[in-house]
Amino acid sequence: MRFWVLGILVMSVFSVTSQQLIPSKFLIVDRLHGKKRYRFVPKQGIRLKTKDKEQYFGEIQELFDEALSISGDTIPLKEIKLIYLDEQKAGARIISALLIRAGFGYMAISTFNRTINDDSPQIHSSVYSFGIPALGIGFLIKYLIKPKVRIKHPEQLKVIDFN
């Protein structure tokens, strides 16, 4: 008998807390070519660009049927052109930052050492063979690996309400 009472108590607490923790509305973003789907909930950060090239970023305050509210601005889903996915591709961002810092650091240390030692060419050829390529690859990765979803069809954005 004690187990039944304990089980009912645990299940009632779980049902009450789960209803409060799970949001009832989601913004679903589908990729055009692929089976990847991203989900955004209220109070989650988002960064997007509209068709008139204005950028909005901040927390999603509220989701409506055909719009969303970010920082007091209501943006219709039909006007959204691009959604940036900041949480994705963290490894590429880390590698890019390491290569950029390594390139700048190597070039600065090499030039500073040669200036102190009064060596004749202030910029050694090793700067051209390591520093500049590391810097270039770092900036190239940073430019190319910008995770984003282009919205070309209105069916890619949906607000799903579970109520």
MDAnalysis code that builds the backbone (N, CA, C; Angstrom):
import MDAnalysis as mda
import numpy as np

u = mda.Universe.empty(489, n_residues=163, atom_resindex=np.repeat(np.arange(163), 3), trajectory=True)
u.add_TopologyAttr("name", ["N", "CA", "C"] * 163)
u.add_TopologyAttr("resid", np.arange(1, 164))
u.add_TopologyAttr("resname", ["MET", "ARG", "PHE", "TRP", "VAL", "LEU", "GLY", "ILE", "LEU", "VAL", "MET", "SER", "VAL", "PHE", "SER", "VAL", "THR", "SER", "GLN", "GLN", "LEU", "ILE", "PRO", "SER", "LYS", "PHE", "LEU", "ILE", "VAL", "ASP", "ARG", "LEU", "HIS", "GLY", "LYS", "LYS", "ARG", "TYR", "ARG", "PHE", "VAL", "PRO", "LYS", "GLN", "GLY", "ILE", "ARG", "LEU", "LYS", "THR", "LYS", "ASP", "LYS", "GLU", "GLN", "TYR", "PHE", "GLY", "GLU", "ILE", "GLN", "GLU", "LEU", "PHE", "ASP", "GLU", "ALA", "LEU", "SER", "ILE", "SER", "GLY", "ASP", "THR", "ILE", "PRO", "LEU", "LYS", "GLU", "ILE", "LYS", "LEU", "ILE", "TYR", "LEU", "ASP", "GLU", "GLN", "LYS", "ALA", "GLY", "ALA", "ARG", "ILE", "ILE", "SER", "ALA", "LEU", "LEU", "ILE", "ARG", "ALA", "GLY", "PHE", "GLY", "TYR", "MET", "ALA", "ILE", "SER", "THR", "PHE", "ASN", "ARG", "THR", "ILE", "ASN", "ASP", "ASP", "SER", "PRO", "GLN", "ILE", "HIS", "SER", "SER", "VAL", "TYR", "SER", "PHE", "GLY", "ILE", "PRO", "ALA", "LEU", "GLY", "ILE", "GLY", "PHE", "LEU", "ILE", "LYS", "TYR", "LEU", "ILE", "LYS", "PRO", "LYS", "VAL", "ARG", "ILE", "LYS", "HIS", "PRO", "GLU", "GLN", "LEU", "LYS", "VAL", "ILE", "ASP", "PHE", "ASN"])
u.atoms.positions = np.array([
    [0.819, -1.195, 0.000],
    [0.000, 0.000, 0.000],
    [0.865, 1.263, 0.000],
    [1.986, 1.214, 0.726],
    [2.860, 2.374, 0.772],
    [3.449, 2.664, -0.606],
    [3.759, 1.620, -1.364],
    [4.336, 1.809, -2.688],
    [3.347, 2.462, -3.641],
    [2.077, 2.122, -3.525],
    [1.056, 2.747, -4.368],
    [0.932, 4.233, -4.063],
    [0.921, 4.566, -2.794],
    [0.805, 5.971, -2.395],
    [2.043, 6.741, -2.836],
    [3.215, 6.142, -2.629],
    [4.458, 6.789, -3.047],
    [4.507, 6.948, -4.570],
    [4.069, 5.947, -5.312],
    [4.050, 6.011, -6.777],
    [3.113, 7.083, -7.286],
    [1.919, 7.166, -6.697],
    [0.961, 8.191, -7.108],
    [1.494, 9.584, -6.782],
    [2.125, 9.735, -5.647],
    [2.698, 11.018, -5.260],
    [3.813, 11.429, -6.227],
    [4.698, 10.517, -6.563],
    [5.796, 10.818, -7.479],
    [5.254, 11.157, -8.867],
    [4.287, 10.410, -9.351],
    [3.724, 10.675, -10.675],
    [2.995, 12.017, -10.730],
    [2.302, 12.383, -9.662],
    [1.604, 13.676, -9.663],
    [2.598, 14.830, -9.629],
    [3.678, 14.697, -8.863],
    [4.701, 15.748, -8.835],
    [5.367, 15.857, -10.202],
    [5.654, 14.713, -10.815],
    [6.280, 14.719, -12.143],
    [5.369, 15.362, -13.184],
    [4.102, 15.067, -13.158],
    [3.195, 15.630, -14.162],
    [3.031, 17.136, -13.993],
    [3.020, 17.618, -12.769],
    [2.877, 19.057, -12.529],
    [4.138, 19.794, -12.963],
    [5.321, 19.265, -12.614],
    [6.562, 19.960, -12.975],
    [6.860, 19.850, -14.453],
    [6.515, 18.741, -15.085],
    [6.812, 18.604, -16.511],
    [5.959, 19.546, -17.342],
    [4.754, 19.842, -16.913],
    [3.923, 20.776, -17.654],
    [4.467, 22.186, -17.567],
    [5.142, 22.505, -16.488],
    [5.689, 23.843, -16.348],
    [7.042, 23.976, -17.039],
    [7.806, 22.884, -17.167],
    [9.134, 22.954, -17.738],
    [9.140, 22.882, -19.262],
    [8.196, 22.204, -19.851],
    [8.171, 22.037, -21.295],
    [7.359, 23.166, -21.907],
    [7.980, 23.959, -22.802],
    [7.221, 25.049, -23.419],
    [6.149, 24.509, -24.346],
    [5.099, 25.277, -24.504],
    [3.974, 24.811, -25.314],
    [4.085, 25.223, -26.778],
    [4.948, 26.198, -27.109],
    [5.113, 26.638, -28.490],
    [6.579, 26.511, -28.894],
    [6.789, 26.084, -30.141],
    [8.122, 25.940, -30.703],
    [8.174, 26.620, -32.059],
    [9.312, 27.190, -32.392],
    [9.570, 27.650, -33.752],
    [10.421, 26.575, -34.406],
    [9.911, 25.970, -35.466],
    [10.608, 24.900, -36.161],
    [11.204, 25.484, -37.443],
    [12.502, 25.241, -37.657],
    [13.203, 25.698, -38.848],
    [13.726, 24.460, -39.570],
    [13.270, 24.256, -40.799],
    [13.698, 23.120, -41.605],
    [14.732, 23.573, -42.620],
    [15.732, 22.732, -42.848],
    [16.670, 22.978, -43.943],
    [15.991, 22.619, -45.252],
    [16.326, 23.329, -46.310],
    [15.686, 23.098, -47.597],
    [16.097, 21.747, -48.183],
    [17.382, 21.467, -48.187],
    [17.886, 20.202, -48.709],
    [18.517, 19.439, -47.556],
    [17.794, 18.547, -47.004],
    [18.317, 17.767, -45.889],
    [17.234, 17.498, -44.880],
    [17.548, 16.641, -43.980],
    [16.562, 16.234, -42.999],
    [16.813, 16.871, -41.641],
    [17.605, 17.917, -41.618],
    [17.926, 18.566, -40.360],
    [16.829, 19.551, -39.995],
    [16.439, 19.542, -38.729],
    [15.397, 20.433, -38.227],
    [15.909, 21.063, -36.935],
    [15.716, 22.358, -36.804],
    [16.146, 23.088, -35.615],
    [14.909, 23.592, -34.879],
    [14.991, 23.615, -33.562],
    [13.860, 24.017, -32.743],
    [14.291, 25.179, -31.845],
    [13.484, 26.207, -31.834],
    [13.695, 27.362, -30.968],
    [12.475, 27.513, -30.073],
    [12.711, 27.793, -28.803],
    [11.643, 27.955, -27.824],
    [11.702, 29.377, -27.265],
    [10.633, 29.844, -26.645],
    [10.695, 31.157, -25.993],
    [11.782, 31.194, -24.923],
    [12.382, 32.336, -24.752],
    [13.483, 32.610, -23.827],
    [14.805, 32.035, -24.326],
    [14.866, 31.612, -25.600],
    [16.099, 31.138, -26.201],
    [16.631, 32.216, -27.123],
    [17.942, 32.367, -27.173],
    [18.543, 33.376, -28.030],
    [18.462, 32.999, -29.497],
    [18.281, 34.011, -30.330],
    [18.202, 33.792, -31.775],
    [18.778, 35.020, -32.465],
    [19.345, 34.799, -33.647],
    [19.861, 35.890, -34.471],
    [19.353, 35.649, -35.884],
    [18.735, 36.654, -36.486],
    [18.157, 36.473, -37.815],
    [18.270, 37.746, -38.629],
    [18.062, 37.576, -39.944],
    [18.080, 38.704, -40.881],
    [16.788, 38.656, -41.682],
    [16.186, 39.818, -41.881],
    [14.933, 39.890, -42.623],
    [15.207, 40.213, -44.096],
    [14.148, 40.248, -44.885],
    [14.288, 40.522, -46.313],
    [14.746, 41.949, -46.599],
    [14.460, 42.875, -45.684],
    [14.934, 44.238, -45.872],
    [16.308, 44.460, -45.232],
    [17.046, 43.369, -44.985],
    [18.443, 43.333, -44.529],
    [18.656, 43.919, -43.138],
    [17.645, 43.910, -42.315],
    [17.816, 44.299, -40.921],
    [18.104, 43.053, -40.101],
    [19.013, 43.179, -39.145],
    [19.358, 42.046, -38.302],
    [18.750, 42.231, -36.919],
    [18.226, 41.154, -36.392],
    [17.651, 41.139, -35.050],
    [18.354, 40.048, -34.264],
    [18.667, 40.328, -33.009],
    [19.211, 39.295, -32.149],
    [18.747, 39.545, -30.729],
    [18.587, 38.479, -30.011],
    [18.121, 38.541, -28.637],
    [17.313, 37.304, -28.311],
    [16.623, 37.361, -27.198],
    [15.775, 36.247, -26.782],
    [14.414, 36.330, -27.462],
    [13.874, 35.163, -27.778],
    [12.514, 35.108, -28.298],
    [11.584, 35.345, -27.112],
    [10.843, 36.430, -27.144],
    [9.951, 36.734, -26.031],
    [8.634, 35.985, -26.150],
    [8.096, 35.947, -27.365],
    [6.799, 35.292, -27.548],
    [6.682, 34.798, -28.980],
    [6.011, 33.668, -29.143],
    [5.753, 33.108, -30.469],
    [4.263, 33.221, -30.775],
    [3.959, 33.811, -31.924],
    [2.586, 33.900, -32.391],
    [2.411, 32.901, -33.527],
    [1.207, 32.836, -34.109],
    [0.964, 31.880, -35.194],
    [1.788, 32.201, -36.439],
    [1.886, 33.458, -36.790],
    [2.593, 33.847, -38.008],
    [3.695, 34.865, -37.747],
    [4.159, 34.995, -36.504],
    [5.189, 35.976, -36.175],
    [5.907, 35.554, -34.898],
    [6.994, 36.263, -34.616],
    [7.696, 36.071, -33.350],
    [8.144, 37.429, -32.836],
    [8.333, 37.508, -31.544],
    [8.680, 38.767, -30.903],
    [10.081, 38.655, -30.310],
    [10.967, 39.554, -30.748],
    [12.346, 39.608, -30.247],
    [12.608, 41.021, -29.759],
    [12.962, 41.165, -28.512],
    [13.313, 42.461, -27.916],
    [12.280, 43.536, -28.200],
    [11.007, 43.188, -28.121],
    [9.929, 44.148, -28.321],
    [9.521, 44.339, -29.771],
    [10.273, 43.783, -30.718],
    [9.928, 43.894, -32.140],
    [9.198, 42.629, -32.580],
    [8.086, 42.806, -33.268],
    [7.337, 41.672, -33.805],
    [7.718, 41.500, -35.268],
    [8.220, 40.313, -35.593],
    [8.710, 40.033, -36.939],
    [7.846, 38.943, -37.558],
    [7.199, 39.217, -38.694],
    [6.417, 38.172, -39.359],
    [7.339, 37.082, -39.906],
    [6.879, 35.834, -39.880],
    [7.687, 34.726, -40.368],
    [7.964, 34.847, -41.862],
    [7.056, 35.500, -42.610],
    [7.248, 35.655, -44.052],
    [8.404, 36.589, -44.378],
    [8.776, 37.463, -43.448],
    [9.833, 38.438, -43.693],
    [11.229, 37.917, -43.359],
    [11.339, 36.760, -42.726],
    [12.642, 36.238, -42.308],
    [13.339, 35.613, -43.503],
    [14.588, 36.016, -43.708],
    [15.375, 35.534, -44.840],
    [16.470, 34.573, -44.408],
    [17.051, 34.768, -43.213],
    [18.217, 34.020, -42.791],
    [18.202, 33.865, -41.278],
    [18.485, 32.661, -40.796],
    [18.597, 32.417, -39.365],
    [19.987, 31.880, -39.088],
    [20.711, 32.539, -38.192],
    [22.054, 32.109, -37.827],
    [21.954, 31.115, -36.674],
    [22.734, 30.056, -36.758],
    [22.754, 29.029, -35.726],
    [24.047, 29.174, -34.941],
    [24.001, 29.932, -33.865],
    [25.215, 30.244, -33.118],
    [25.753, 29.066, -32.323],
    [24.895, 28.141, -31.926],
    [25.345, 27.054, -31.081],
    [26.077, 25.974, -31.869],
    [25.902, 25.943, -33.173],
    [26.463, 24.883, -33.989],
    [27.902, 25.207, -34.387],
    [28.634, 24.209, -34.793],
    [29.987, 24.323, -35.348],
    [30.959, 24.976, -34.379],
    [30.909, 24.596, -33.115],
    [31.805, 25.181, -32.125],
    [33.249, 24.778, -32.397],
    [33.471, 23.578, -32.910],
    [34.823, 23.113, -33.206],
    [35.495, 23.966, -34.268],
    [34.754, 24.332, -35.299],
    [35.315, 25.169, -36.360],
    [35.654, 26.562, -35.834],
    [34.829, 27.091, -34.947],
    [35.132, 28.410, -34.364],
    [36.395, 28.355, -33.519],
    [36.583, 27.277, -32.769],
    [37.772, 27.146, -31.919],
    [39.021, 27.027, -32.777],
    [38.975, 26.196, -33.813],
    [40.133, 26.024, -34.687],
    [40.458, 27.331, -35.402],
    [39.442, 28.027, -35.860],
    [39.655, 29.306, -36.532],
    [40.335, 30.303, -35.603],
    [39.837, 30.413, -34.374],
    [40.428, 31.355, -33.413],
    [41.867, 30.971, -33.081],
    [42.142, 29.680, -32.937],
    [43.514, 29.240, -32.648],
    [44.459, 29.566, -33.799],
    [44.035, 29.325, -35.033],
    [44.893, 29.623, -36.179],
    [45.147, 31.125, -36.325],
    [44.137, 31.934, -36.104],
    [44.321, 33.389, -36.210],
    [45.284, 33.876, -35.138],
    [45.101, 33.411, -33.919],
    [46.006, 33.833, -32.836],
    [47.413, 33.318, -33.044],
    [47.547, 32.086, -33.531],
    [48.884, 31.535, -33.783],
    [49.583, 32.315, -34.891],
    [48.863, 32.658, -35.947],
    [49.461, 33.426, -37.041],
    [49.911, 34.800, -36.603],
    [49.039, 35.534, -35.914],
    [49.418, 36.862, -35.409],
    [50.556, 36.766, -34.396],
    [50.457, 35.804, -33.504],
    [51.487, 35.647, -32.473],
    [52.840, 35.323, -33.064],
    [52.890, 34.399, -34.013],
    [54.160, 34.034, -34.636],
    [54.758, 35.205, -35.391],
    [53.932, 35.932, -36.128],
    [54.448, 37.075, -36.880],
    [54.962, 38.164, -35.941],
    [54.243, 38.417, -34.849],
    [54.660, 39.464, -33.904],
    [55.943, 39.072, -33.173],
    [56.025, 37.841, -32.702],
    [57.217, 37.404, -31.965],
    [58.435, 37.370, -32.876],
    [58.269, 36.868, -34.086],
    [59.388, 36.793, -35.025],
    [59.904, 38.189, -35.369],
    [59.008, 39.100, -35.675],
    [59.421, 40.454, -36.026],
    [60.043, 41.170, -34.826],
    [59.470, 40.989, -33.637],
    [60.001, 41.635, -32.433],
    [61.394, 41.104, -32.105],
    [61.599, 39.793, -32.214],
    [62.920, 39.216, -31.936],
    [63.964, 39.704, -32.935],
    [63.597, 39.789, -34.180],
    [64.555, 40.239, -35.184],
    [64.862, 41.731, -35.010],
    [63.899, 42.512, -34.504],
    [64.151, 43.924, -34.236],
    [65.107, 44.084, -33.066],
    [64.911, 43.295, -32.025],
    [65.791, 43.370, -30.846],
    [67.209, 42.949, -31.193],
    [67.357, 41.894, -32.000],
    [68.683, 41.356, -32.332],
    [69.347, 42.075, -33.503],
    [68.721, 43.096, -34.044],
    [69.245, 43.865, -35.179],
    [69.567, 42.983, -36.384],
    [68.704, 42.039, -36.672],
    [68.889, 41.219, -37.865],
    [68.473, 42.033, -39.083],
    [69.115, 41.732, -40.196],
    [68.942, 42.588, -41.361],
    [67.539, 42.552, -41.959],
    [66.962, 41.443, -42.396],
    [65.557, 41.578, -42.819],
    [64.661, 41.511, -41.583],
    [63.892, 42.548, -41.361],
    [63.040, 42.585, -40.160],
    [61.977, 41.497, -40.180],
    [61.489, 41.169, -41.363],
    [60.490, 40.103, -41.490],
    [61.174, 38.920, -42.163],
    [61.302, 37.842, -41.428],
    [61.989, 36.647, -41.918],
    [61.075, 35.858, -42.853],
    [61.660, 35.008, -43.679],
    [60.867, 34.227, -44.637],
    [59.967, 33.208, -43.946],
    [60.287, 32.844, -42.695],
    [59.419, 31.894, -41.981],
    [58.060, 32.513, -41.663],
    [58.001, 33.834, -41.582],
    [56.719, 34.504, -41.377],
    [55.831, 34.274, -42.590],
    [56.446, 34.309, -43.780],
    [55.671, 34.056, -44.989],
    [55.267, 32.594, -45.109],
    [56.081, 31.694, -44.589],
    [55.772, 30.267, -44.756],
    [54.852, 29.714, -43.669],
    [54.796, 30.353, -42.485],
    [53.903, 29.844, -41.446],
    [52.865, 30.863, -40.985],
    [53.276, 32.068, -40.676],
    [52.381, 33.058, -40.072],
    [51.238, 33.489, -40.960],
    [51.546, 33.861, -42.175],
    [50.507, 34.340, -43.088],
    [49.564, 33.218, -43.509],
    [50.054, 31.999, -43.848],
    [49.093, 30.926, -44.159],
    [48.192, 30.554, -42.979],
    [48.728, 30.519, -41.764],
    [47.884, 30.213, -40.603],
    [46.809, 31.281, -40.429],
    [47.202, 32.526, -40.602],
    [46.252, 33.627, -40.506],
    [45.194, 33.533, -41.606],
    [45.619, 33.249, -42.816],
    [44.681, 33.148, -43.933],
    [43.716, 31.983, -43.783],
    [44.206, 30.824, -43.364],
    [43.329, 29.661, -43.167],
    [42.346, 29.918, -42.034],
    [42.807, 30.582, -40.980],
    [41.916, 30.912, -39.868],
    [40.777, 31.825, -40.296],
    [41.102, 32.872, -41.065],
    [40.055, 33.773, -41.546],
    [39.156, 33.092, -42.569],
    [39.708, 32.197, -43.386],
    [38.907, 31.475, -44.360],
    [37.898, 30.555, -43.673],
    [38.344, 29.845, -42.643],
    [37.424, 28.989, -41.875],
    [36.352, 29.837, -41.213],
    [36.755, 30.965, -40.660],
    [35.794, 31.845, -39.991],
    [34.748, 32.369, -40.975],
    [35.166, 32.636, -42.206],
    [34.240, 33.154, -43.207],
    [33.332, 32.059, -43.761],
    [33.892, 30.894, -44.046],
    [33.122, 29.841, -44.704],
    [32.200, 29.071, -43.766],
    [32.620, 28.872, -42.537],
    [31.825, 28.069, -41.607],
    [30.991, 29.007, -40.745],
    [30.020, 29.630, -41.355],
    [29.034, 30.409, -40.616],
    [27.750, 29.614, -40.672],
    [27.420, 28.910, -39.605],
    [26.213, 28.088, -39.663],
    [24.961, 28.962, -39.740],
    [24.208, 28.749, -40.794],
    [22.999, 29.537, -41.007],
    [22.037, 28.722, -41.855],
    [20.787, 29.091, -41.794],
    [19.749, 28.466, -42.607],
    [19.106, 29.561, -43.436],
    [19.166, 29.418, -44.748],
    [18.514, 30.370, -45.648],
    [17.049, 29.949, -45.797],
    [16.166, 30.911, -45.648],
    [14.731, 30.656, -45.762],
    [14.298, 31.071, -47.167],
    [14.040, 30.078, -48.012],
    [13.626, 30.365, -49.384],
    [12.144, 30.105, -49.599],
    [11.567, 29.223, -48.799],
    [10.146, 28.902, -48.913],
    [9.484, 29.144, -47.559],
    [8.268, 29.651, -47.545],
    [7.597, 29.918, -46.267],
    [7.312, 28.645, -45.467],
    [7.341, 27.483, -46.113],
    [7.077, 26.236, -45.392],
    [8.243, 25.819, -44.506],
    [9.402, 26.485, -44.620],
    [10.545, 26.132, -43.793],
    [10.387, 26.603, -42.353],
    [9.561, 27.602, -42.118],
    [9.343, 28.134, -40.773],
    [7.935, 27.792, -40.326],
    [7.825, 27.198, -39.137],
    [6.511, 26.861, -38.594],
    [6.524, 27.118, -37.100],
    [5.402, 27.565, -36.602],
    [5.204, 27.672, -35.156],
    [4.242, 26.550, -34.773],
    [4.706, 25.680, -33.895],
    [3.886, 24.550, -33.466],
    [3.425, 24.809, -32.040],
    [2.125, 24.695, -31.827],
    [1.519, 24.922, -30.531],
    [0.962, 23.593, -30.021],
    [1.373, 23.181, -28.821],
    [0.926, 21.917, -28.268],
    [-0.293, 22.061, -27.369],
    [-0.823, 23.254, -27.238],
    [-2.021, 23.425, -26.401],
    [-3.279, 23.078, -27.157],
])
